């Protein structure tokens, strides 16, 4: 029974991987110096700098959600929202932006936790909700190209 379940899980992951990536319908591109480290089918892509200091994540939810609820549904724990505002990107496309301080794990969930700066942006494109997240250590300066990348979730 366990073998059958494991086979079904692997088949499902393989079928998701064949469905494309989270950035298929949008112009989002990770900047130079960021390497893709994870991808879960058409739903999530993650990029990191070689030192794991900066992390970019793009999530593509298969349905359009209310942007005001996007932040609360993003599951960012131990976070203090410093600023949250409605903005426009891509020449008039509505988005919500939040500046957050929270906990990050640069080497994965098993790595020691540290305070991080989180920039969050959500927008609706083509019946889906896209959420881009840029995370860096609290002491690190903003990477302008990473900051620009999360503001460029434009329809293709």
Contact map, one row per residue, 1 for C-alpha under 8 A:
111110000000000000000000000000000000000000000000000000000000000000000000000000000000000000000000000000000000000000000000000000000000000000000000000000000000
111111000000000000000000000000000000000000000000000000000000000000000000000000000000000000000000000000000000000000000000000000000000000000000000000000000000
111111100000000000000000000000000000000000000000000000000000000000000000000000000000000000000000000000000000000000000000000000000000000000000000000000000000
111111110000000000000000000000000000000000000000000000000000000000000000000000000000000000000000000000000000000000000000000000000000000000000000000000000000
111111111000000000000000000000000000000000000000000000000000000000000000000000000000000000000000000000000000000000000000000000000000000000000000000000000000
011111111100000000000000000000000000000000000000000000000000000000000000000000000000000000000000000000000000000000000000000000000000000000000000000000000000
001111111110000000000000000000000000000000000000000000000000000000000000000000000000000000000000000000000000000000000000000000000000000000000000000000000000
000111111111000000000000000000000000000000000000000000000000000000000000000000000000000000000000000000000000000000000000000000000000000000000000000000000000
000011111111100000000000000000000000000000000000000000000000000000000000000000000000000000000000000000000000000000000000000000000000000000000000000000000000
000001111111110000000000000000000000000000000000000000000000000000000000000000000000000000000000000000000000000000000000000000000000000000000000000000000000
000000111111111000000000000000000000000000000000000000000000000000000000000000000000000000000000000000000000000000000000000000000000000000000000000000000000
000000011111111100000000000000000000000000000000000000000000000000000000000000000000000000000000000000000000000000000000000000000000000000000000000000000000
000000001111111110000000000000000000000110000000000000000000000000000000000000000000000000000000000000000000000000000000000000000000000000000000000000000000
000000000111111111000000000000000000000000000000000000000000000000000000000000000000000000000000000000000000000000000000000000000000000000000000000000000000
000000000011111111100000000000000000000010000000000000000000000000000000000000000000000000000000000000000000000000000000000000000000000000000000000000000000
000000000001111111110000000000000000000111000000000000000000000000000000000000000000000000000000000000000000000000000000000000000000000000000000000000000000
000000000000111111111000000000000000001111000000000000000000000000000000000000000000000000000000000000000000000000000000000000000000000000000000000000000000
000000000000011111110000000000000000000010000000000000000000000000000000000000000000000000000000000000000000000000000000000000000000000000000000000000000000
000000000000001111111000000000000000000011000000000000000000000000000000000000000000000000000000000000000000000000000000000000000000000000000000000000000000
000000000000000111111101000000000000000011000000000000000000000000000000000000000000000000000000000000000000000000000000000000000000000000000000000000000000
000000000000000010111111000000000000001111111000000000000000000000000000000000000000000000000000000000000000000000000000000000000000000000000000000000000000
000000000000000000011111100000000000000011111000000000000111000000000000000000000000000000000000000000000000000000000000000000000000000000000000000000000000
000000000000000000001111111110000000000001001000000000000101000000000000000000000000000000000000000000000000000000000000000000000000000000000000000000000000
000000000000000000011111111000000000000001000000000000000000000000000000000000000000000000000000000000000000000000000000000000000000000000000000000000000000
000000000000000000000111111000000000000000000000000000000000000000000000000000000000000000000000000000000000000000000000000001000000000000000000000000000011
000000000000000000000011111100000000000000000000000000000000000000000000000000000000000000000000000000000000000000000000000010000000000000000000000000001111
000000000000000000000011111110000000000000000000000000000000000000000000000000000000000000000000000000000000000000000000000000000000000000000000000000011111
000000000000000000000010011111000000000000000000000000000000000000000000000000000000000000000000000000000000000000000000000000000000000000000000000011011100
000000000000000000000010001111100000000000000000000000000000000000000000000000000000000000000000000000000000000000000000000000000000000000000000000010000000
000000000000000000000000000111110110000000000010000000010000000000000000000000000000000000000000000000000000000000000000000000000000000000000000010010000000
000000000000000000000000000011111100000000000000000000000000000000000000000000000000000000000000000000000000000000000000000000000000000000000000110010000000
000000000000000000000000000001111100000000000000000000000000000000000000000000000000000000000000000000000000000000000000000000000000000000000000000000000000
000000000000000000000000000000111110000000000000110000000000000000000000000000000000000000000000000000000000000000000000000000000000000000000000000000000000
000000000000000000000000000001111111000000000011110000000000000000000000000000000000000000000000000000000000000000000000000000000000000000000000000000000000
000000000000000000000000000001001111100000000011110000000000000000000000000000000000000000000000000000000000000000000000000000000000000000000000000000000000
000000000000000000000000000000000111111000001111000000000000000000000000000000000000000000000000000000000000000000000000000000000000000000000000000000000000
000000000000000000000000000000000011111000001111000000000000000000000000000000000000000000000000000000000000000000000000000000000000000000000000000000000000
000000000000000000000000000000000001111100011110000000000000000000000000000000000000000000000000000000000000000000000000000000000000000000000000000000000000
000000000000000010001000000000000001111111111100000000000000000000000000000000000000000000000000000000000000000000000000000000000000000000000000000000000000
000000000000100110001000000000000000011111111000000000000000000000000000000000000000000000000000000000000000000000000000000000000000000000000000000000000000
000000000000101111111100000000000000001111110000000000000000000000000000000000000000000000000000000000000000000000000000000000000000000000000000000000000000
000000000000000110111111000000000000001111110000000000000001000000000000000000000000000000000000000000000000000000000000000000000000000000000000000000000000
000000000000000000001100000000000000001111111000000000000011110000000000000000000000000000000000000000000000000000000000000000000000000000000000000000000000
000000000000000000001100000000000000011111111100000000001111000000000000000000000000000000000000000000000000000000000000000000000000000000000000000000000000
000000000000000000001110000000000001111100111110000000001110000000000000000000000000000000000000000000000000000000000000000000000000000000000000000000000000
000000000000000000000000000000000001111000011111000000111100000000000000000000000000000000000000000000000000000000000000000000000000000000000000000000000000
000000000000000000000000000001000111110000001111100000111000000000000000000000000000000000000000000000000000000000000000000000000000000000000000000000000000
000000000000000000000000000000000111100000000111111111110000000000000000000000000000000000000000000000000000000000000000000000000000000000000000000000000000
000000000000000000000000000000001110000000000011111111100000000000000000000000000000000000000000000000000000000000000000000000000000000000000000000000000000
000000000000000000000000000000001110000000000001111110000000000000000000000000000000000000000000000000000000000000000000000000000000000000000000000000000000
000000000000000000000000000000000000000000000001111111000000000000000000000000000000000000000000000000000000000000000000000000000000000000000000000000000000
000000000000000000000000000000000000000000000001111111100000000000000000000000000000000000000000000000000110000000000000000000000000000000000000000000000000
000000000000000000000000000000000000000000000001111111100000000000000000000000000000000000000000000000000100000000000000000000000000000110000000000000000000
000000000000000000000000000000000000000000000001101111110000000000000000000000000000000000000000000000000100000000000000000000000000011110000000000000000000
000000000000000000000000000000000000000000000111100111111000000000000000000000000000000000000000000000000100000000000000000000000000111100000000000000000000
000000000000000000000000000001000000000000000111000001111100000000000000000000000000000000000000000000000000000000000000000000000001111000000000010000000000
000000000000000000000000000000000000000000011110000000111110000000000000000000000000000000000000000000000000000000000000000000000011110000000000000000000000
000000000000000000000110000000000000000000011100000000011111000000000000000000000000000000000000000000000000000000000000000000000111100000000000000000000000
000000000000000000000100000000000000000000111000000000001111100000000000000000000000000000000000000000000000000000000000000000000111000000000000000000000000
000000000000000000000110000000000000000001110000000000000111110000000000000000000000000000000000000000000000000000000000000000011110000000000000000000000000
000000000000000000000000000000000000000000100000000000000011111100000000000000000000000000000000000000000000000000000000000000011100000000000000000000000000
000000000000000000000000000000000000000000100000000000000001111100000000000000000000000000000000000000000000000000000000000000111000000000000000000000000000
000000000000000000000000000000000000000000000000000000000000111110000000000000000000000000000000000000000000000000000000000000111000000000000000000000000000
000000000000000000000000000000000000000000000000000000000000111111000000000000000000000000000000000000000000000000000000000100111000000000000000000000000000
000000000000000000000000000000000000000000000000000000000000001111101100000000000000000000000000000000000000000000000000000100011000000000000000000000000000
000000000000000000000000000000000000000000000000000000000000000111111100000000000000000000000000000000000000000000000000000000000000000000000000000000000000
000000000000000000000000000000000000000000000000000000000000000011111110000000000000000000000011000000000000000000000000011100000000000000000000000000000000
000000000000000000000000000000000000000000000000000000000000000001111110000000000000000000000001000000000000000000000000000000000000000000000000000000000000
000000000000000000000000000000000000000000000000000000000000000011111111100000000000000000000000000000000000000000000000000000000000000000000000000000000000
000000000000000000000000000000000000000000000000000000000000000011111111110000000000000000000000000000000000000000000000010000000010000000000000000000000000
000000000000000000000000000000000000000000000000000000000000000000111111111000000000000000000000010000000000000000000001010000000000000000000000000000000000
000000000000000000000000000000000000000000000000000000000000000000001111111100000000000000000000000000000000000000000000000000000000000000000000000000000000
000000000000000000000000000000000000000000000000000000000000000000001111111000000000000000000000000000000000000000000000000000000000000000000000000000000000
000000000000000000000000000000000000000000000000000000000000000000000111111100000000000000000000000000000000000000000000000000000000000000000000000000000000
000000000000000000000000000000000000000000000000000000000000000000000011111110000000000000000000000000000000000000000000000000000000000000000000000000000000
000000000000000000000000000000000000000000000000000000000000000000000001011111100000000000000000000001000000000000000000000000000000000000000000000000000000
000000000000000000000000000000000000000000000000000000000000000000000000001111100000000000000000000001100000000000000000000000000000000000000000000000000000
000000000000000000000000000000000000000000000000000000000000000000000000000111110000000000000000000001100000000000000000000000000000000000000000000000000000
000000000000000000000000000000000000000000000000000000000000000000000000000111111000000000000000000111100000000000000000000000000000000000000000000000000000
000000000000000000000000000000000000000000000000000000000000000000000000000001111100000000000000000111000000000000000000000000000000000000000000000000000000
000000000000000000000000000000000000000000000000000000000000000000000000000000111111000000000000011110000000000000000000000000000000000000000000000000000000
000000000000000000000000000000000000000000000000000000000000000000000000000000011111000000000000011110000000000000000000000000000000000000000000000000000000
000000000000000000000000000000000000000000000000000000000000000000000000000000001111100000000000011100000000000000000000000000000000000000000000000000000000
000000000000000000000000000000000000000000000000000000000000000000000000000000001111110000000001111000000000000000000000000000000000000000000000000000000000
000000000000000000000000000000000000000000000000000000000000000000000000000000000011111000000001110000000000000000000000000000000000000000000000000000000000
000000000000000000000000000000000000000000000000000000000000000000000000000000000001111100000111100000000000000000000000000000000000000000000000000000000000
000000000000000000000000000000000000000000000000000000000000000000000000000000000000111110000111100000000000000000000000000000000000000000000000000000000000
000000000000000000000000000000000000000000000000000000000000000000000000000000000000011111111110000000000000000000000000000000000000000000000000000000000000
000000000000000000000000000000000000000000000000000000000000000000000000000000000000001111111110000000000000000000000000000000000000000000000000000000111100
000000000000000000000000000000000000000000000000000000000000000000000000000000000000000111111000000000000000000000000000000000000000000000000000000000011100
000000000000000000000000000000000000000000000000000000000000000000000000000000000000000111111000000000000000000000000000000000000000000000000000000000000000
000000000000000000000000000000000000000000000000000000000000000000000000000000000000000111111100000000000000000000000000000000000000000000000000000000000000
000000000000000000000000000000000000000000000000000000000000000000000000000000000000000111111110000000000000000000000000001000000000000000000000000000000100
000000000000000000000000000000000000000000000000000000000000000000000000000000000000011110011111000000000000000000000000001100000000000000000000000000000000
000000000000000000000000000000000000000000000000000000000000000000100000000000000000011110001111100000000000000000000000111100000000000000000000000000000000
000000000000000000000000000000000000000000000000000000000000000000110000000000000001111000000111110000000000000000000000111000000000000000000000000000000000
000000000000000000000000000000000000000000000000000000000000000000000000000000000001111000000011111000000000000000000011110000000000000000000000000000000000
000000000000000000000000000000000000000000000000000000000000000000000010000000001111100000000001111100000000000000000011100000000000000000000000000000000000
000000000000000000000000000000000000000000000000000000000000000000000000000000001111000000000000111110000000000000001111000000000000000000000000000000000000
000000000000000000000000000000000000000000000000000000000000000000000000000000111110000000000000011111000000000000001111000000000000000000000000000000000000
000000000000000000000000000000000000000000000000000000000000000000000000000000111100000000000000001111100000000000111100000000000000000001000000000000000000
000000000000000000000000000000000000000000000000000000000000000000000000000111110000000000000000000111110000000000111100000000000000000000000000000000000000
000000000000000000000000000000000000000000000000000000000000000000000000000011100000000000000000000011111000000011110000000000000000000000000000000000000000
000000000000000000000000000000000000000000000000000000000000000000000000000000000000000000000000000001111100000011110000000000000000001010000000000000000000
000000000000000000000000000000000000000000000000000000000000000000000000000000000000000000000000000000111111111111000000000000000000000000000000000000000000
000000000000000000000000000000000000000000000000000111100000000000000000000000000000000000000000000000011111001110000000000000000000000000000000000000000000
000000000000000000000000000000000000000000000000000100000000000000000000000000000000000000000000000000001111111100000000000000000000000000000000000000000000
000000000000000000000000000000000000000000000000000000000000000000000000000000000000000000000000000000001111111000000000000000000000000000000000000000000000
000000000000000000000000000000000000000000000000000000000000000000000000000000000000000000000000000000001011111100000000000000000000000000000000000000000000
000000000000000000000000000000000000000000000000000000000000000000000000000000000000000000000000000000001011111100000000000000000000000000000000000000000000
000000000000000000000000000000000000000000000000000000000000000000000000000000000000000000000000000000001111111110000000000000000000000000000000000000000000
000000000000000000000000000000000000000000000000000000000000000000000000000000000000000000000000000000001110111111000000000000000000000000000000000000000000
000000000000000000000000000000000000000000000000000000000000000000000000000000000000000000000000000000111100001111100000000000000000000000000000000000000000
000000000000000000000000000000000000000000000000000000000000000000000000000000000000000000000000000000111000000111110000000000000000000010000000000000000000
000000000000000000000000000000000000000000000000000000000000000000000000000000000000000000000000000011110000000011111000000000000000000011000000000000000000
000000000000000000000000000000000000000000000000000000000000000000000000000000000000000000000000000011110000000001111100000000000000001111000000000000000000
000000000000000000000000000000000000000000000000000000000000000000000000000000000000000000000000001111000000000000111110000000000000001111000000000000000000
000000000000000000000000000000000000000000000000000000000000000000000000000000000000000000000000001111000000000000011111000000000000111100000000000000000000
000000000000000000000000000000000000000000000000000000000000000000000000000000000000000000000000111100000000000000001111100000000000111000000000001000000000
000000000000000000000000000000000000000000000000000000000000000000000010000000000000000000000000111100000000000000000111110000000011110000000000000001000000
000000000000000000000000000000000000000000000000000000000000000000000000000000000000000000000011110000000000000000000011111000000011100000000000000001100000
000000000000000000000000000000000000000000000000000000000000000000100110000000000000000000000011100000000000000000000001111100001111000000000000000000000000
000000000000000000000000000000000000000000000000000000000000000000100000000000000000000000001111000000000000000000000000111110001110000000000000000000001000
000000000000000000000000000000000000000000000000000000000000000110100000000000000000000000000110000000000000000000000000011111111100000000000000000000000000
000000000000000000000000010000000000000000000000000000000000000000000000000000000000000000000000000000000000000000000000001111111100000000000000000000000110
000000000000000000000000100000000000000000000000000000000000000000000000000000000000000000000000000000000000000000000000000111110000000000000000000000000010
000000000000000000000000000000000000000000000000000000000000011100000000000000000000000000000000000000000000000000000000000111111000000000000000000000000000
000000000000000000000000000000000000000000000000000000000001111110000000000000000000000000000000000000000000000000000000000111111100000000000000000000000000
000000000000000000000000000000000000000000000000000000000001111110000000000000000000000000000000000000000000000000000000011110111110000000000000000000000000
000000000000000000000000000000000000000000000000000000000111100000000000000000000000000000000000000000000000000000000000011110011111000000000000000000001000
000000000000000000000000000000000000000000000000000000001111000000000100000000000000000000000000000000000000000000000001111000001111100000000000000000000000
000000000000000000000000000000000000000000000000000000011110000000000000000000000000000000000000000000000000000000000001110000000111110000000000000001000000
000000000000000000000000000000000000000000000000000000111100000000000000000000000000000000000000000000000000000000000111100000000011111000000000000001000000
000000000000000000000000000000000000000000000000000001111000000000000000000000000000000000000000000000000000000000000111000000000001111100000000011001000000
000000000000000000000000000000000000000000000000000001110000000000000000000000000000000000000000000000010000000000011110000000000000111110000000000000000000
000000000000000000000000000000000000000000000000000011100000000000000000000000000000000000000000000000000000000000011100000000000000011111010100000000000000
000000000000000000000000000000000000000000000000000011000000000000000000000000000000000000000000000000010000000001111000000000000000001111110000000000000000
000000000000000000000000000000000000000000000000000000000000000000000000000000000000000000000000000010000000000000111000000000000000000111110000000000000000
000000000000000000000000000000000000000000000000000000000000000000000000000000000000000000000000000000000000000000000000000000000000000011111000000000000000
000000000000000000000000000000000000000000000000000000000000000000000000000000000000000000000000000000000000000000000000000000000000000111111100000000000000
000000000000000000000000000000000000000000000000000000000000000000000000000000000000000000000000000000000000000000000000000000000000000000111110000000000000
000000000000000000000000000000000000000000000000000000000000000000000000000000000000000000000000000000000000000000000000000000000000000100011111011000000000
000000000000000000000000000000000000000000000000000000000000000000000000000000000000000000000000000000000000000000000000000000000000000000001111111000000000
000000000000000000000000000000000000000000000000000000000000000000000000000000000000000000000000000000000000000000000000000000000000000000000111111100000000
000000000000000000000000000000100000000000000000000000000000000000000000000000000000000000000000000000000000000000000000000000000000000000000011111110000000
000000000000000000000000000001100000000000000000000000010000000000000000000000000000000000000000000000000000000000000000000000000000010000000111111111000000
000000000000000000000000000000000000000000000000000000000000000000000000000000000000000000000000000000000000000000000010000000000000010000000111111111100000
000000000000000000000000000000000000000000000000000000000000000000000000000000000000000000000000000000000000000000000000000000000000000000000001111111110000
000000000000000000000000000111100000000000000000000000000000000000000000000000000000000000000000000000000000000000000000000000000000000000000000111111111000
000000000000000000000000000100000000000000000000000000000000000000000000000000000000000000000000000000000000000000000001100000000001110000000000011111111000
000000000000000000000000000000000000000000000000000000000000000000000000000000000000000010000000000000000000000000000000100000000000000000000000001111111000
000000000000000000000000001100000000000000000000000000000000000000000000000000000000000011000000000000000000000000000000000000000000000000000000000111111100
000000000000000000000000011100000000000000000000000000000000000000000000000000000000000011000000000000000000000000000000001000000100000000000000000011111110
000000000000000000000000011100000000000000000000000000000000000000000000000000000000000011001000000000000000000000000000000010000000000000000000000000011111
000000000000000000000000111000000000000000000000000000000000000000000000000000000000000000000000000000000000000000000000000011000000000000000000000000001111
000000000000000000000000111000000000000000000000000000000000000000000000000000000000000000000000000000000000000000000000000000000000000000000000000000000111
